[in-house]
Every structure is written in structure tokens, then in C-alpha cells.
């Protein structure tokens, strides 16, 4: 596969990178394992110093690093800077709390007595990271911050359209003082992932990406008996109940669907609106979408970015054509788009027939699905009628009611009166075809540590 930096705004090929050889891949695993043998012996204080320095470098060069994201995958510069900010916050969460997350626990035992059992949290070894292009830094740090603090070492296979973002993090960690070999970036072909996972010194794999990619990596992980976590796609429900503040709800709906040009696993893709406020919501949503401004993603006035690649634009257009062929009503926003670049006209789908394939499709771009439902019960039923279970939202002025609705949604995350979001101190993860495992806080760091039981069992005790 070709690793290239291609501007989504101009289409210009800015730089190409050679794919690694098989020998380079095998050598990288050797280097990562040898680095692990030393890194696992370092103190939490030493590891925290590295993560803090990485955070400091990002803070000092915030716009410089953000511009790499914008150049490679088209994210508007303000959103790219916000991505840098959350990376800083994730690093610093583990600087503050990593030692606490890994602290030895003592357990009482009816058999052996009080405090007779310990749980130790110890690093596993070399981990493989397979990451996507839509959040080129955030996806790296979400795994790297906890697992480097835990004492593991990492090999990264990033998406082929963001090679410079991947290389940037090698340099950040080098400058932060991370020992050589603890974090390596390789420009791998898909097939070379098996070389990495087949090595017994590689102990796990964390993937964020498509269902197809997730299934392929999970199959390899199963073949070689490796721990895996998967964060895959989503078709998040955005439920609007009759007592919601419609103006504020619409504003969040427009933002929730169109940030990062709609290319977010946990963006608000299916608006499910109760009948009594449906017409008002739809009319105001139309007007909100028409206010989006497409243009140069480096221009701070731009609010709608181009899609990440020409292929992404083609795929979305094909999905939309299929939805229309199934009977969905499509309404374009009609905003002005630049003549060049991978821009896609924001489109609203309504009157989507029951049983239509597009009801169960993830539209990765500025296409909104809006459903009219009779009441709260029907909204919950429709929200759960999806192969995905990543995030979701419930909009209501009655928070207790919102919590009860949230508890009934078959999804990994639910936000009340806000689109599904991300934060450094809130865990992230889904269910069903959205994957398995968690990232961030103690849940994330515990995914790839050995939780070892040490029991003080008296020599004269019974078996």
C-alpha cells in the first residue's frame, strides 16, 4: 500500500513514503522487545517525566503540529488544535493518575485471611497499534499514553494517508526522552501485520478503524492468541424528546453531525425526533446546515472541511445513491463548495423506508438521517435497531428521564444534552459491531497489563 501525504483541499501529492521491508519489520520487533526489557524496569516517575515532556512539546507547538493534521486529512485548523489539546490532556491524566491506576490491590480471602491476596498490574511487552486517519494524533495517544506509562513498548501502523502525522509522534517521543525502540512507526502493508502479530514477543494489538479492518486484525489476534481491543464504526442515535430545548438541540445536532466533515465514529448520525417537535426540529436543522461554510481548512472561518480523500468522497456518494434508490428522500443543503478538493454537499435523508439497507449503514461524511417517531418508546426501539453500539445522545430538560432512556440504549456511551464527545478522563468504548474493550482512565491502561494474583497461602493450610 502506498503511504502518501495528499492535500484533501488541493489534491496535490506533497510527499510519498516507502513501505517497510519484511526484514525491517522483524528488526523493529527485535528492537521493541529489547527496549521493553529496559523500559519495564523504569520508575513511574521516569515514565511520567517522558509523558509530561511530550505534553509540553505539543503545548509549545500547538498550531505547528495541528497544521500537519490539516494538511494531511483536511480537518479545519481549529478542530486540529482541539485534537492537540486533548492529546495534552490525555498525557497529563496519566502523569497525574497513572501510578494510582497501577497501584497494587489487596483482597480479603475467606480461605487465607485479610489482605492475603495481592493483585499486581505489570506490563505485557510489545504492543501493536493499528490506527485510522480521522484523528491522527488522538488515536495514537489514546493507546500510547497509558501503555507507555504501564511499561509496554509500541509499534505503530498508521493509516496510509497520514504518514507525516505518524512520523511527527516518533520525533515528539524522541525529543521527550523516550528511549530508542519504545515507540516505532512502520509504514506497513496490510499483509505485514501478520509478521508483527505472529511474533511471540508481541503480546497484544489495539485497532481503531473499519469493521473490515477490525475483523481482519481480530482474526489474526485469535490465530496467534493475542489480546486485542477494537474501536470500530458507529451510527450514533441523537434522540430528541418533546421537552428538549429545540434551538440548543438543533445547534448541537448540526455540530455533532458535521465536525471533522462528519468523519467521526461517534458523531451524531441518526437524529430520532418525536413527532410533536419533528417539524420544528427539521426546519431549524435545515437552516443550521445551510450556515456551514466550506473552504480552505487552514482558514479559521471555514466550518465544513473537505473529506479526507477522493476515495472517501466516492464511497459516500455511492452510499447516498443507494439510499435514494431504496426510497429515502434526499435534500441537499445547497451551500457553496470550492471547485477543487474533496468537498461533499451536506445532505439530509428523511422518509427512510423500514428495512432499507441505509438504515444500518454508517455514512462517514456530511449525510444526516432524520427519523420521525411517535414517542420515547419508539425512539428507544429505533435507536437500538442498529448493528452498531458506540455512542448516543438524549436531549431532554428532564435529566432523570434522560438517564432512564440512556440506561435502555444498547451502546457503550450516552451523553445527555450533548453529542457523543471525547474527554481525557472519560472512558471510551462500544459494543456490538462497534468493537470491544475500553480506552482511557484505569480501564484503558488495564487492557494491556498482566493482572497477576499473588496469594499468601500458608504452607500448613488445606488444599
N, C-alpha and C positions, 0 to 999 in steps of 0.2 A: 504494500500500500504506500502511496506517495504522501510524504509529510510536506505540506506547503503552507506558507502564510499567503493567503489571497484576500485582498480587501473586499469585504461584502458591499462596500459603498461604491468602489470604482471598478471592481473586477480585476484589478491589477495583481499579477503574481509578484509578491515582494521578496520572497526567499523560499528556497527548497532545501530539504534536509535529506541526507542518505539514510536508508533503512539499515538497521544494525545487522551484522552477520551473525550466524549461529554461534560462531566462536566468541564473538563479543558478548552475546547473551550469557553463555556459560561462564565466561570470565567474570561478568557482573555479579552472578550468583556467588562465585568464589569470594569476590571482594566484599559483598554484602554480609556473607556468613562470618568472615574473619573480622569485619568491623563489629558485628554483633557480639562476638566473644569478648571484645573490649568494652563496647558501649553498655552492655548489661551490667558491668561492674562499676559504672559511674554512679555518683550520688544523685539523688533527686535535685539537690541544689545545683549541680553542674548541668543537668538537663534543663532545669528551669532557666538558667542563665542563657542557654542557647535559644530557647523559645522566646524569651524576653527580647533578646537582641534581634531576632527575626521580626518580631512585632515592631521594634523601634525602627528598623530599616524600612518597613512598609509605611510607617507613620511619616518618616522623614521624606520619603519619595513617593508619597501617595498618588499624585497625579501622573508622575512618570510611569509608575507601574500600572496604573489604571489605563493609560493610553495604549499599552500593549494589548490589553483585552479588547479595547475598542477597535484597534487596528486589525486584530485577527478575526474576531467573530461579530463585530458590529454593534456591541452594546453601547448605548449612549453613555457619554463620559461621566455624567452624574451617577448613573447606576453602577458603572465600573468602579468609581471611587467608593461607593457604598459597599461594593464587594470587597474592596481592600479593607475597609473599616471592619467588616465582620470577621475577616481573617485575623486582624489585630485582636479583636475581642476574643476569638477562639483561642489563640495562642495564650492570651493573658488569663483566660479562665483556667487553663491547665497549669500555668505558672502559679496561680493562687491556690488552686484546689487539687492539683494532680497528686500530691503526696497524700492528701486526705482520701482521695478516691482509691488509692492503692494500699491504704493502711491495713495492717494485719487485723483480722477479726478473731475474737474468741467466742466460742459457742459452749453453752452448757450441754452436758450429756447425761441422760438418765443412767447410762451404763457406767461412765467413767468419772462423773462428777463435774462440779462447776469449773468453768474455764479450762477444761481438759482437752479441748479441741481448738486448733487454730486453722484459719483459712489464710493462706499466703497468696498474694497476687504477683506472679512472676512472668517476665516476658517469654514469648514463644520462640522468636527467631526472626528470620527473614519473611517479610510480608510482600505480597504483590498487589499493586494498586492499578485498577483499570478505570480511567476517568473520562467524562464527556466534555464537550466543548462549551456548554451553555453557561457554566460558571467555572472558568478555567483555573482560578485560584482557590475559590471557596471549596471546590471538591477535593483539591489536594490537601488543604489544611484541615478539613473535617476529619480526615484519616491521619494525616501526618502529625498533627499536634498531639493527640492522645497517644498514638503508638510510639512516637519517638520518646515522649515522656515515660512511657511504660518500659522502655529499654529495647524495643524492637528496632529493626532496620528495614528499609523500604526500597522497593524497585517500582518505578512508575512507568506505566504505558498510558500516555495521554492520547486524546483524540488527534487525528491526523491534521486537523485544520488549525490547531493551536500549539504548534511546536515551540514557538518563541515563549509562550506563557510557561510551558514546562521547563524550558531552559532557564528562565528567569528564576525559578524556585531553586534550581541547583545552585545558582550563584548566590541567592539570598542565604541559603543554609550554609554555604561555604564561608561567606562573609560573617555569618553569625557565630562561627566557630564549631559547627557540627563536624565531627571527624570524617575524614575521607571514607566513602563507601557506605555511610549510614543512610544516605538518600541519593539514589541514582535514577536518572531519567534515561530510558531507552526508546528509540524510535523503532518499535517492533511491528512486524506483520502480524496479522491475526493468528497465523499458524504458529508463530514463535511463542505465543502464550503457553503452549503445551510444554515447550522446553523448560520454561520457568517453573510451571506447576509440577512437572514430573520430578524435579529435583527434591529429594527428601529433606533438604535443609530449608526449603521454602515451606512455611507452616500454615499459611492462610492467604486468602485473597479477598479484597474488598472491591466491588464493582458498583459504579453508578452508570446507568445507560439504558438502552432499549431492552424490551423483553427478549428479543432475538439474541442480543449480546449476553444478557443475563443467563439465558438458558444454556448458551454455549459454554460460558465460564463455569456455571454450576455443574454442568456435565463433567467438565474436566476436574473440577474440585472433587466431585464424587468419585471419579475414576481413580484419583490419587489420594483420596481420603484426606482432604484439606478442609479446614474450617473456612466458611465463606459467608459474606454478607452481601446482599443485593439491594440496591435502591433503584427501582425501575420507573416505569411511567405512571401517569395518573390522569384521571378525568374528574377532578375535584368538583363536588357539588357546592353551589353557593345558594343556600336556602334563604328565601325571603318570606317571612311570615307577615301577617296582616298588620301587626303592631310595630313594624320596623319604621325607623326614620328614613323615608324613601329618598330624600335628597342626599343624605350622607351615605346611604346604602348604594345608590347609583354611582356616586363618586368613587367609592371603594370598588365597585364592580368593574368600572372602566379601568381603574388602575390595576386591579387584581388580574384582569384578563390580558392586559397589553404591556405590562412591564417585561423587559427583555424581549419585546416584539411577540409576546405570547409563548416564548420558547422556555417554559418553566414546567418541570414535572408537577409541581404543586400549585400551579396557577388556577384561577377560578374559571373552569372550562364549561361547566353546566350550570346556568342560572335556573333555579327551580323556584317559581314565584307563585304564591297562592292567588287564586282567581280575583279576589277583591281588590288587589293592588297591582295586578298584572299589567293592565293597560297603562297605568301611570308610570310604572317602572320601565316598560318597554319604550314609551315615548321619550322619557328622560334619558334612558340609556342610549338611544339613537343619537340624541343631541350631544351627549357626552363624548361618544365615539367620534363624532364629526369634528370635535375640537382638537383631536390629535394632530400633531404637526410632524410630518415625515421630512427627513433631511439628513444632512451630514451628522453622523453620531458624535463628532467632536464639537458640534455647535450646542451650547447649553440651552438653546431654545427648542431643540429637537426633542419630541416626546415619543415618537414612533421610530424605532430603529429598523434597518434592513434585516431580513433573515440572514442567518449565518453563512449560507452558501446557495449557489444556484440549484444544487440538488435539493436542498430543503424547500426552496420555492416551488420546484417542480412537484415534489411529493405532496405538498399541501394543496396545490392546485388540483392534483389528481383526486385527493380525498374529497375536496369540495365538489368536484364534478360528479363523483359517485353519490354524494349525499343528495344533490339536486336530482340525479337520476332516480333515486329512491323515493322522491316526492317531497323532500324538505324544501321549504321556501327560503331563498337566499336573498338578502338585501345588502348591497354594498353601501359603505358609508359615503363614498364619493369624495374622499379627501384628495388633495393634490399630492401626487407622488413624483419624486425625481425621475427623470428619463433613464437614468442609469442606476445600477445597484440592484440588490435582491429584495426590493420592497414588495409588499403584498397588501392589496387593498383590504382594509378591515371589513369583515363580512359577518352579518348576523343571520343565523339559521333559526327559523321558527317552524311551527306546524310539522315537526318531525314525526313521521308515522311510527306507530308501535311496531316493534320487530325490525325496524330499519337497522342495517349494519352500522350506520354512522352514530347511532345512539351509544355504541360500545367502542367507538374509535377515539383515540387521543389525537386531537388536532393540535399540532405543535407549531402554533403561529396565531395570528390575529383573527381567528374564526370563533365566534361565540355561539353557543347553543342556548336558547331560552325556551323553557317549558312552562306551560300553564298547568297548575294542579288545583284540585278542589280545596284541599285543606292541608293541615300539618301532617296528618297520617299519610296522605298520598305523596306528600313531599318526601317523607322518610322512605317510603317504599321505592320511589323513583331514584332517590339518591343511592340506595343500596343495590339497585339493579344495574350493576356495573362490574366488569371483571377486575377493576382497579379498587384500591383501598388505601390511598396515600393520605390526603388531607381533606379538608372541607370547612365550610363556614355556615354559621346560623346567624341570621340577622333578626333581632327582636329586642324590644325595650324591656322585656321581662327576662332577666338573667337566669332566674331559676327555671323558667320554661326552656330557655336556650340550653341549659345544662342537661335537662331531661332529654331533649331532642338529640344533643350531642352524644349522650350515652347510648343511644339506639343506632347510631351510624356505624356501619361496618368499615371502619377506616382507622388509620394509625394516629391521626391528629385531627383535631377540630378546634377552630378559633371562633369565638363569639364576637360578632360585630366587627370583624376584620377578615380580610382574605387570609388564607393559609400563608404563614410567614415563616421566617427563619430568625433565630437568635442564638447567640453563643451558649446561653445557659438553659436552653430548652431542647430536650432530645428530639431526634428526627428519625422517622421510620414508618413503614407502611405494612399492609397485609395484602393477601390475595396476590394478583399479578403485579402489584407494586413492590413486591420483594419481601425480604425478611432481614431482621437484625436492626440494631439501633446505632446511631451516631450521636456524638456529643455527650457531655457530662460523664458521670461514672458509668452509665450504660454503654457508651461508646468505647471507653478505654477497656472495659471488661470483655469486649467482644474477642479480643486477641491477646488475652493473658491466660496463663495456666492458673486456675483457682485450685491451689493444692491444699489438700487436707493433711494436717499433721496432728495425730491423736496420741495423747499420753495415756497409753493403756498399761496398767500395772502388770508386771511380769507374773504375779501370782493370781491375777484375775481369771475369771471364767472366759471360755471361748465365746 
